[in-house]
Amino acid sequence: MPFSRCGTLIPRLGDEPVVASAWERFVQDQPLEVAGVRSVVLASWQRCRSEAVDPARHSAPGAAAERVRQLQRQNRELCEAARPALEGLRDILRECGTLIMLCDPGGTVLHLNGETRARSIGEGINLATGGCWNEDVIGTNAIGTAIATAAPVQIHADEHFCLDVKRWTCAAAPILDPFSRTLLGVVDVSGVKETFHGHTLGLVVAAARQIESELARRDVALHERLLTRAIDHFIRYASDYVVLVDSRGRIVRANGNAQVARESYDVRLPLEVGGQVPGLNLALPQIDRSCQHPEWLRSEWLHPVKDHDGMLGTMLVIPLGTRQNRSAVSLSTATATVTATMAGNDAFGEIIGGSEVLEATKARARRIAPLDLPVLLLGETGAGKELFARALHRAGKRPEGPFIAVNCGAFTRELLASELFGYTDGAFTGARRGGLPGKFEQADGGTLFLDELGELPLDMQPHLLRVLQDGVVVRLGDTRERRVSVRVVAATNRDLQKEIAAGRFREDLYHRLCVVSLPLPPLRDRPGDIEAIIEHLNSKLARKYSCAPKQLEPAVRQALLSHRWPGNIRELQNVFEVMFALSEGNIIDTSLLPPSIAQTPKDSLSVSTSTSLPVSFGRLEEMERQAILDAIANAHGNMSMAARTLGISRSTLYVKLASIRAQPGSSSAGM
């Protein structure tokens, strides 16, 4: 059999006679050797027959100039995103005598590049701007068949259905919406059959992927702006069913009870993110949008979302229940209501402090909490990111669901993958029998907190992106998809924009996680809160150690209030707990202050040291005591780091601290 691989992607030149003979028998309704024609071609011929395409048709139909301009306006984003890829193809194929085309989803050529001679020949069959190359009008061809199959295809010579097109060879690849995966258009390279090359298919596939990547980048930027502008709407209409739609009519976010909206107004909306809402594609003329509006959609429900650059999308607000003066509810009123409601049971009550900057941060967090959106917490180490993450969970829509925390910097790449996504039985050496669900599955119905997000390995980031986009998890060693519903709260102390510029963090993942960002102030920016935090820690540690709260000497209190706390609340907590634990009486004095906080002047260091240490300073035990206290101070209270500095284990360090407390001659004696 000359054509032994009828399912192959690339046509074989030696099979032309077989294909030509098969086509003649096909159009005459005679039996043919199915194995002699590629399956993609035969399926296309059969579609052509069912659509009654005339095989003797000379050329593709054309759209009027005004209609072409209208289509170009409607597909402006596609055309702009495709320009670099098309220019790249033109540079590669400059000497090949081919035409490079971009088509809309209906197969109409929007833009065409190519040398003059190829253009002239192409015009004979209307392979030109405005020509419509859909299968149902001009038969089998790469553009139309790529549209029909939603897959890349190369059609050569006699594989075409219409007679006058058989002198051509063409390769095309569909361009899919990176957000909804619907067809946006087709990129095609065509030429007379003598220009055939199998690599052409690879070139158009690469061009299509490049265009999709550019569209994805633009979508991410647009959706970030859209969500930033729309967040107040989610708060203002928190009791309603709210759907945020972008400028192309695609669902970006939804909030509220879809079932109640369906029962109350017979609302019929796609449930998945990326689904198309009829009549809300702003690229279409107003008259076309009006004709597409479903019967249930009311104009008063539509709220345009715009910024200084123009329209970004539409907020669809479907009222649920009865509430007077619904449209007049202001943002400030909504915020005040939320605050008043939560006053008796404040999820953010564990975050100690009343400074203006902290109260503003907590107010923004309260507004964000009810929205089922990803949140990115930005702040220095020890600024309280997990405290805020837990508060967002408790104040959110799924407080009864699990809260699962993962430190992305605490695992190797392999361990982190199994931690996040889980694994099946036998996925790797040492895997638990029966497998293990990952943190995403464990957090289903609740919140997953991804701490130290900036430490996430680059090669794992696409997997995380897919879970966030599709809500689907695949365990290591498995092929089964498991659907999860998880709110993701991420945190980092890195500048992710710099990480993106350095190629260490994916921009699309950043925008997917940074739907809403919440910067957390460092402790040095709210010094007025230090006093309240100290009092809170004093009471907390008193309960922990079953003793009365300690009294702080004025100099100790002043030193704690004056310190800049580069380790923020965590450093303050660790330092205070060490002082609390080492003091045996009810007073914490300056001898327990770490040197870095005591800030003793250099010229009086020896004097102050001699007065603060007992006479027995020269003893080995006292030297060890001072070394331990200095190591803890320099590690900002981090006991693991202090133990590493001293060259001992952490358990040994705790034993030595207990021994220091038990020494009758130590400076803490008699406190």
VOFIRO-61832 format. One record per residue (C-alpha): x, y, z. Coordinates in Angstrom, 1 decimal, decimal comma. Layout:
# VOFIRO-61832
      px      py      pz
       X       Y       Z
...
***
This chain:
# VOFIRO-61832
      px      py      pz
     0,0     0,0     0,0
     1,7     3,3    -1,1
     0,1     5,3     1,7
     0,9     3,1     4,6
     0,3     5,7     7,4
    -3,1     7,2     6,7
    -3,2     8,9    10,1
     0,1    10,8     9,7
     0,2    14,6    10,2
     2,5    15,4     7,3
     1,4    14,5     3,7
     3,8    12,3     1,6
     4,6    13,6    -1,9
     4,8    10,0    -3,3
     1,1     9,5    -2,4
    -0,2    12,2    -4,7
    -1,4     9,7    -7,4
    -3,2     7,6    -4,8
    -4,9    10,6    -3,4
    -5,9    12,0    -6,8
    -7,5     8,7    -7,8
    -9,3     8,4    -4,5
   -10,7    11,9    -4,8
   -12,1    11,2    -8,3
   -13,8     8,0    -7,1
   -15,1     9,9    -4,0
   -16,8    12,7    -5,9
   -18,3    10,1    -8,3
   -19,7     8,2    -5,3
   -17,6     5,2    -6,2
   -16,0     2,8    -3,6
   -12,5     3,8    -2,7
    -9,6     2,4    -0,7
   -10,0     4,2     2,6
    -6,4     3,3     3,6
    -5,1     5,3     0,7
    -6,1     8,7     2,1
    -5,1    10,3     5,4
    -8,0    10,0     8,0
    -8,1    13,8     8,5
    -8,5    14,4     4,7
   -11,2    11,7     4,3
   -13,2    13,0     7,2
   -13,0    16,5     5,7
   -14,2    15,2     2,3
   -17,1    13,6     4,0
   -18,0    16,8     5,7
   -17,8    18,6     2,3
   -20,2    16,1     0,9
   -22,7    16,5     3,7
   -22,5    20,3     3,2
   -23,0    19,9    -0,6
   -19,8    21,7    -1,4
   -19,3    22,0    -5,2
   -15,9    20,3    -6,1
   -15,8    22,4    -9,2
   -15,9    25,7    -7,3
   -13,2    28,0    -8,6
   -12,5    30,3    -5,7
   -13,5    31,2    -2,1
   -16,3    33,7    -1,5
   -15,1    37,2    -0,4
   -16,4    39,7     2,1
   -17,0    43,3     1,2
   -14,3    45,8     2,2
   -16,5    47,4     4,9
   -17,3    43,9     6,3
   -13,6    43,1     6,4
   -12,8    46,3     8,3
   -15,6    45,4    10,8
   -14,1    42,0    11,3
   -10,7    43,5    11,8
   -12,1    45,8    14,5
   -13,8    43,0    16,2
   -10,6    40,9    16,2
    -8,3    43,9    17,0
    -6,8    42,2    20,1
    -6,0    39,0    18,1
    -4,5    41,0    15,2
    -2,3    43,0    17,6
    -1,1    40,0    19,5
    -0,4    38,1    16,3
     1,7    40,8    14,6
     5,1    39,7    16,1
     4,5    36,1    15,2
     3,4    36,9    11,7
     6,4    39,1    11,2
     8,7    36,3    12,4
     7,1    33,9     9,9
     7,6    36,4     7,1
    11,3    36,8     7,9
    11,8    33,0     7,9
     9,8    32,4     4,7
    10,8    35,5     2,9
    12,4    33,6     0,0
    10,0    30,7    -0,1
     7,2    32,2    -2,3
     4,5    31,6     0,3
     1,6    33,6     1,8
     1,2    34,1     5,5
    -2,3    34,6     6,8
    -4,3    35,3     9,9
    -8,0    34,4     9,8
   -10,9    34,9    12,1
   -12,9    31,9    13,7
   -15,1    31,8    10,6
   -12,1    31,4     8,2
   -12,1    34,9     6,7
    -8,6    36,2     6,0
    -8,0    39,3     8,2
    -4,4    39,9     7,3
    -2,1    38,6     4,6
     1,7    38,9     3,9
     3,7    37,5     1,1
     5,7    38,3    -2,1
     4,0    39,9    -5,0
     4,0    36,9    -7,3
     2,4    34,6    -4,7
    -0,2    37,2    -3,9
    -1,1    37,5    -7,6
    -1,5    33,7    -8,0
    -3,5    33,6    -4,7
    -6,0    36,2    -5,9
    -7,1    33,8    -8,6
    -8,8    31,6    -6,0
    -9,4    34,6    -3,6
    -6,6    33,5    -1,3
    -6,5    37,2    -0,2
    -7,7    39,5     2,5
   -11,5    39,1     2,9
   -11,5    35,6     1,4
   -13,6    33,1     3,4
   -11,9    29,6     3,6
   -14,3    27,8     5,8
   -14,8    24,1     4,8
   -18,5    24,4     4,1
   -17,9    26,9     1,3
   -14,6    26,0    -0,3
   -14,1    22,4     0,9
   -11,0    20,8     2,4
    -8,1    23,3     3,0
    -5,8    23,9     5,9
    -7,7    26,9     7,3
   -11,1    25,4     7,1
   -10,0    21,9     8,3
    -8,1    23,4    11,2
   -11,3    25,2    12,2
   -13,4    22,1    11,8
   -11,0    19,9    13,8
    -9,6    22,5    16,2
    -6,2    21,0    15,5
    -3,2    21,8    13,3
    -3,3    20,3     9,8
    -1,3    20,3     6,6
    -3,2    19,8     3,3
    -1,3    19,2     0,1
    -2,3    19,4    -3,5
    -4,9    16,7    -4,4
    -6,0    16,5    -0,8
    -8,0    19,7    -1,4
   -11,6    19,2    -2,2
   -12,2    21,8    -4,8
   -10,5    21,3    -8,2
    -8,9    24,8    -8,6
    -7,3    24,7    -5,2
    -5,4    21,5    -5,8
    -2,3    23,3    -7,1
    -1,8    24,7    -3,6
    -0,2    23,3    -0,4
    -1,1    24,8     3,0
    -0,5    24,4     6,7
    -2,6    25,9     9,5
    -2,9    25,9    13,2
    -5,8    27,1    15,4
    -5,3    29,9    17,9
    -7,2    29,1    21,1
    -8,3    31,5    23,8
    -5,8    30,9    26,6
    -8,6    31,6    29,1
   -11,6    29,7    27,8
    -9,9    27,5    25,2
   -12,4    28,6    22,5
   -11,3    29,2    18,9
   -10,1    32,7    18,2
    -8,6    32,3    14,8
    -6,2    30,5    12,5
    -2,6    31,2    11,3
    -1,8    29,7     7,9
     1,1    29,4     5,5
     0,1    28,6     1,8
     1,9    28,4    -1,5
     1,8    26,6    -4,8
     2,4    22,9    -4,3
     6,1    23,2    -5,4
     6,8    25,1    -2,1
     5,7    22,1     0,1
     7,9    21,4     3,1
     6,9    19,2     6,1
     8,5    21,7     8,5
     5,9    24,3     7,6
     3,3    22,7     9,9
     5,8    23,0    12,8
     6,3    26,7    12,0
     2,6    27,5    12,1
     2,1    25,6    15,3
     4,9    27,5    16,9
     3,4    30,8    15,7
     0,0    29,9    17,1
     1,5    29,1    20,5
     3,4    32,4    20,4
     0,2    34,3    19,7
    -1,6    32,4    22,5
     1,2    33,3    24,9
     0,9    37,0    24,0
    -2,9    36,8    24,4
    -2,4    35,2    27,8
    -0,1    37,9    28,9
    -2,6    40,6    27,8
    -5,4    38,8    29,5
    -3,6    38,6    32,8
    -2,8    42,3    32,7
    -6,4    43,2    31,7
    -8,0    40,9    34,4
    -5,8    42,4    37,1
    -7,0    45,9    36,2
   -10,5    44,7    35,9
   -10,5    43,0    39,3
    -8,9    46,0    41,0
   -11,6    48,2    39,6
   -14,4    45,8    40,4
   -13,5    44,8    44,0
   -15,8    47,5    45,5
   -18,7    46,1    43,5
   -18,2    42,7    45,1
   -18,4    44,3    48,5
   -21,3    46,7    47,7
   -23,4    43,8    46,3
   -22,2    41,1    48,7
   -25,8    39,8    49,2
   -26,4    39,5    45,5
   -25,2    37,2    42,7
   -22,4    39,1    41,0
   -20,6    38,0    37,8
   -17,6    39,9    36,5
   -17,2    39,7    32,8
   -14,2    41,0    30,7
   -14,4    43,1    27,5
   -14,7    39,9    25,4
   -17,7    38,7    27,4
   -15,8    36,0    29,3
   -16,6    35,3    33,0
   -13,6    36,3    35,2
   -15,2    35,9    38,7
   -18,5    35,1    40,2
   -19,7    35,6    43,8
   -23,0    34,6    45,4
   -25,6    31,9    45,1
   -26,0    30,9    41,5
   -28,8    28,4    42,3
   -31,0    31,2    43,9
   -30,4    33,4    40,8
   -31,4    30,6    38,6
   -34,6    29,8    40,5
   -35,5    33,5    40,9
   -34,9    34,8    37,4
   -34,3    31,7    35,3
   -30,7    32,8    34,8
   -28,7    30,6    32,5
   -25,0    31,3    32,8
   -22,0    29,1    32,3
   -20,7    28,0    35,6
   -17,0    27,8    34,7
   -14,6    30,7    34,7
   -13,9    31,6    31,0
   -17,4    30,8    29,9
   -19,0    33,3    27,4
   -22,0    35,5    28,5
   -24,1    36,3    25,4
   -24,4    39,9    24,5
   -21,5    41,2    26,6
   -18,6    41,1    24,1
   -17,8    44,7    23,9
   -15,8    44,2    20,6
   -19,2    43,6    18,8
   -21,3    46,6    17,6
   -24,1    47,6    20,0
   -26,8    46,3    17,7
   -25,2    42,9    17,5
   -24,8    42,7    21,3
   -28,5    43,7    21,8
   -29,6    40,9    19,5
   -27,6    38,4    21,5
   -28,9    39,4    24,9
   -30,8    36,4    26,4
   -34,4    37,0    27,6
   -33,6    36,8    31,3
   -30,9    39,5    31,1
   -32,1    42,9    32,3
   -30,3    46,1    31,3
   -30,4    47,5    34,9
   -28,3    44,6    36,1
   -25,4    45,7    33,9
   -22,7    47,9    35,4
   -19,8    49,0    33,1
   -16,3    48,7    34,6
   -13,7    51,2    33,2
   -10,5    53,0    34,0
    -8,6    55,8    32,5
    -7,8    53,7    29,4
   -11,4    52,9    28,7
   -13,9    50,0    29,1
   -12,5    46,9    30,9
   -15,6    44,8    31,2
   -19,0    44,5    32,8
   -20,3    43,7    36,2
   -23,5    41,7    36,1
   -25,4    42,2    39,4
   -28,4    40,0    39,9
   -30,4    41,0    43,0
   -31,3    38,3    45,5
   -33,9    38,7    48,2
   -35,5    42,0    49,2
   -33,5    45,0    50,4
   -34,7    48,6    50,2
   -32,5    51,2    48,4
   -30,3    48,4    47,1
   -28,6    50,5    44,5
   -28,0    53,4    46,9
   -25,9    51,3    49,3
   -22,5    53,1    49,4
   -19,2    51,5    49,9
   -18,6    53,3    53,2
   -22,0    52,0    54,5
   -21,2    48,5    53,4
   -17,8    48,7    55,1
   -19,3    50,1    58,3
   -21,9    47,3    58,3
   -19,3    44,7    58,0
   -17,2    46,2    60,7
   -20,2    46,5    63,1
   -21,2    42,9    62,4
   -17,8    41,6    63,1
   -17,2    43,8    66,2
   -18,6    41,1    68,6
   -16,6    38,3    66,9
   -13,7    39,9    65,1
   -11,7    37,3    63,1
    -8,9    39,9    63,1
    -9,0    40,3    66,9
    -5,8    38,2    67,4
    -3,8    40,8    65,4
    -2,7    43,1    68,2
    -2,4    46,8    67,7
    -4,4    50,0    67,1
    -2,1    52,1    65,0
    -3,5    53,9    62,0
    -1,6    51,9    59,5
    -2,5    48,6    61,0
    -6,2    49,5    61,3
    -6,2    50,5    57,7
    -4,7    47,1    56,8
    -7,2    45,2    58,9
   -10,1    47,3    57,3
    -8,9    46,3    53,8
    -8,5    42,7    54,9
   -12,1    42,7    56,3
   -13,3    43,9    52,9
   -11,3    41,2    51,1
   -12,2    38,3    53,3
   -15,8    37,6    52,1
   -14,7    37,6    48,5
   -13,8    34,1    47,2
   -10,6    35,5    45,5
    -6,9    34,6    45,8
    -5,0    37,0    48,0
    -1,3    37,7    48,0
     0,1    38,9    51,4
     3,2    41,1    51,0
     5,4    41,8    53,9
     8,8    41,3    55,6
     9,7    38,2    57,6
     7,8    38,0    60,9
     5,3    40,7    59,9
     2,3    38,4    60,7
     1,4    37,0    57,3
     0,1    33,7    58,7
    -2,0    35,5    61,3
    -3,6    37,5    58,5
    -4,1    34,4    56,4
    -5,9    32,6    59,3
    -8,0    35,7    59,9
    -9,0    35,9    56,2
   -10,0    32,3    56,4
   -12,2    32,8    59,6
   -13,8    35,9    58,1
   -14,4    34,3    54,7
   -17,2    32,3    53,2
   -15,8    28,9    54,3
   -14,7    29,4    58,0
   -15,9    25,8    58,8
   -13,6    24,4    56,1
   -10,0    23,4    56,7
    -7,1    25,8    56,9
    -3,9    24,2    55,5
    -0,6    26,0    55,6
     2,5    25,0    53,5
     5,9    26,6    53,6
     7,2    26,5    50,0
    10,7    27,1    51,2
    10,8    24,2    53,7
    10,9    21,3    51,2
    13,0    20,1    48,3
    11,4    20,3    44,9
    10,4    16,6    44,9
     9,0    16,7    48,4
     7,1    19,9    47,7
     5,4    18,4    44,7
     4,2    15,4    46,7
     3,1    17,8    49,6
     1,0    20,0    47,3
    -0,4    17,5    44,8
    -0,2    14,2    46,7
     0,9    10,9    45,2
    -0,4     7,4    44,4
     0,8     4,0    45,6
     4,2     3,3    44,1
     4,7     6,8    42,7
     8,3     6,8    44,0
    10,5     4,8    46,3
     9,3     5,1    49,9
     5,8     6,2    48,9
     3,1     5,3    51,4
     1,0     2,3    50,5
    -2,3     3,5    49,2
    -0,9     6,9    48,3
    -1,5    10,2    50,1
    -3,7    13,2    49,2
    -1,8    16,5    48,8
    -2,4    19,8    50,6
    -4,8    21,0    47,8
    -7,1    18,0    48,4
    -6,7    18,4    52,2
    -7,8    22,0    51,9
   -10,8    21,2    49,7
   -13,7    23,4    50,8
   -11,4    25,7    52,8
    -8,2    27,7    52,5
    -4,7    26,8    51,4
    -2,0    29,1    52,7
     1,2    29,1    50,6
     3,9    30,7    52,6
     7,2    31,8    51,1
     5,7    31,7    47,6
     8,8    33,2    46,1
    10,7    30,0    47,0
     8,5    27,9    44,7
    10,7    26,2    42,1
    10,2    27,6    38,6
     9,5    24,2    37,0
     6,7    23,5    39,5
     4,9    26,8    38,8
     3,0    25,7    35,7
     1,5    22,8    37,7
     0,3    25,3    40,4
    -1,0    27,6    37,7
    -3,1    24,7    36,2
    -4,7    24,0    39,6
    -5,6    27,6    40,1
    -7,0    28,0    36,6
    -8,9    24,7    36,3
    -9,5    23,6    39,9
    -8,1    20,2    39,1
    -5,3    18,2    40,8
    -3,5    15,2    39,5
    -1,4    13,2    42,0
     2,1    12,2    41,3
     2,1     8,9    39,4
    -1,6     9,2    38,6
    -3,6    10,3    35,6
    -7,0    10,8    37,3
    -8,1    14,4    37,7
    -9,5    15,3    41,1
   -11,6    18,5    41,3
   -11,0    20,8    44,3
   -12,5    24,0    45,5
    -9,9    25,9    47,4
    -9,3    29,5    48,3
    -5,6    30,3    48,0
    -3,9    32,8    50,2
    -0,2    33,2    49,4
     2,6    35,2    51,1
     6,0    36,3    50,2
     8,7    38,7    51,5
    10,3    38,9    48,1
     9,7    41,5    45,3
     8,0    39,2    42,8
     8,2    41,8    40,1
    12,0    41,6    40,3
    11,8    37,8    40,4
     9,7    37,9    37,2
    12,2    40,2    35,5
    15,0    37,9    36,5
    13,2    34,9    35,1
    12,7    33,2    38,4
     8,9    33,6    38,7
     6,2    33,2    36,1
     4,3    36,4    35,3
     1,0    34,6    34,6
     1,2    32,8    38,0
     1,9    36,1    39,7
    -1,2    37,7    38,2
    -3,3    34,6    39,0
    -2,3    34,7    42,7
    -2,2    38,5    43,0
    -5,9    39,0    42,2
    -6,0    41,0    45,5
    -2,8    42,0    47,3
    -2,5    43,0    51,0
     0,7    44,8    52,0
     1,5    44,2    55,7
     3,3    47,1    57,6
     6,6    46,2    59,3
     6,7    46,7    63,1
     9,0    49,7    62,7
     6,2    51,6    60,8
     3,8    51,1    63,7
     5,9    51,7    66,9
     2,8    52,6    68,8
     1,7    49,0    68,7
     4,8    47,6    70,4
     3,5    48,4    73,9
     0,3    46,5    73,2
     2,1    43,6    71,7
     4,4    43,4    74,8
     1,4    43,4    77,1
    -0,3    40,7    75,0
     2,9    38,5    75,1
     3,3    39,1    78,8
    -0,2    37,8    79,6
     0,2    34,9    77,1
     3,5    33,7    78,5
     2,2    34,0    82,0
    -0,6    31,5    81,1
     1,9    29,3    79,3
     4,4    29,2    82,3
     1,6    29,2    84,9
     2,9    32,3    86,7
     2,0    36,0    87,1
     2,8    38,5    84,3
     6,3    40,0    84,7
     7,1    43,7    85,4
     9,5    45,4    83,0
    12,1    47,9    84,3
    11,6    51,3    82,6
    14,9    50,9    80,8
    13,9    47,5    79,4
    10,6    48,9    78,2
    12,3    51,8    76,6
    14,9    49,6    74,9
    12,1    47,4    73,4
    10,2    50,4    72,2
    13,2    52,0    70,6
    14,5    49,0    68,7
    13,8    48,8    65,0
    12,9    45,1    65,0
    14,2    43,9    61,6
    12,6    40,5    62,4
     9,3    42,2    63,2
     6,8    40,6    65,5
     8,5    37,2    65,4
    11,7    38,7    66,6
    10,0    40,7    69,4
     8,1    37,5    70,5
    11,2    35,4    70,6
    13,3    38,0    72,4
    10,6    38,6    75,0
    10,0    34,9    75,6
    13,7    34,3    76,2
    13,8    37,2    78,7
    10,5    36,0    80,3
    11,8    32,4    80,7
    15,2    33,5    82,1
    13,8    35,8    84,7
    13,0    33,9    87,9
    11,4    36,7    89,8
     8,6    39,0    88,7
    10,9    41,7    87,1
    12,7    41,7    83,8
    15,7    43,9    84,1
    18,3    45,2    81,6
    20,7    42,3    82,3
    18,4    40,1    80,2
    18,3    42,4    77,2
    20,2    41,1    74,2
    23,3    43,3    73,4
    21,9    44,3    70,0
    18,8    45,7    71,7
    20,5    47,1    74,8
    22,5    49,4    72,4
    25,3    50,0    75,0
    27,7    52,8    73,8
    31,1    51,4    72,8
    33,1    53,7    75,1
    31,1    52,5    78,2
    30,8    48,8    77,1
    33,4    47,5    79,5
    32,0    49,5    82,4
    28,4    48,5    81,8
    29,5    44,9    81,4
    31,4    44,8    84,6
    28,6    46,3    86,5
    25,9    44,0    85,0
    27,8    40,8    85,4
    28,7    39,1    88,8
    32,2    38,9    90,2
    32,5    35,4    88,9
    32,5    36,6    85,2
    35,8    34,9    84,6
    34,5    31,5    85,3
    33,8    29,2    82,3
    30,2    28,9    83,2
    29,7    32,7    83,0
    31,5    33,0    79,7
    29,3    30,2    78,3
    26,2    32,0    79,7
    27,2    35,3    77,9
    28,0    33,4    74,7
    24,5    31,8    74,7
    22,7    35,1    75,4
    24,7    36,8    72,7
    23,9    34,1    70,1
    20,2    34,2    70,9
    20,3    38,0    70,6
    22,2    38,0    67,3
    19,7    35,4    65,9
    16,8    37,7    66,9
    15,4    35,0    69,2
    15,6    32,3    66,6
    16,7    29,3    68,7
    17,6    27,1    65,8
    19,9    29,7    64,3
    21,4    30,4    67,7
    22,1    26,7    68,2
    23,8    26,5    64,8
    26,0    29,5    65,7
    27,0    27,9    68,9
    27,6    24,5    67,2
    25,2    22,6    69,5
    21,8    21,1    69,0
    18,6    23,0    69,8
    17,7    20,6    72,5
    21,2    21,1    74,1
    20,6    24,9    73,9
    17,3    24,6    75,8
    19,0    22,4    78,5
    21,8    25,0    78,9
    19,2    27,8    79,2
    17,4    25,8    81,9
    20,8    25,4    83,7
    21,4    29,2    83,4
    18,1    29,9    85,1
    19,0    27,4    87,9
    22,4    29,0    88,7
    22,1    30,8    92,1
    24,9    33,2    91,1
    23,4    34,3    87,8
    22,1    37,8    87,2
    18,6    36,5    87,2
    18,8    35,2    90,7
    16,8    37,2    93,1
    14,5    38,6    90,5
***
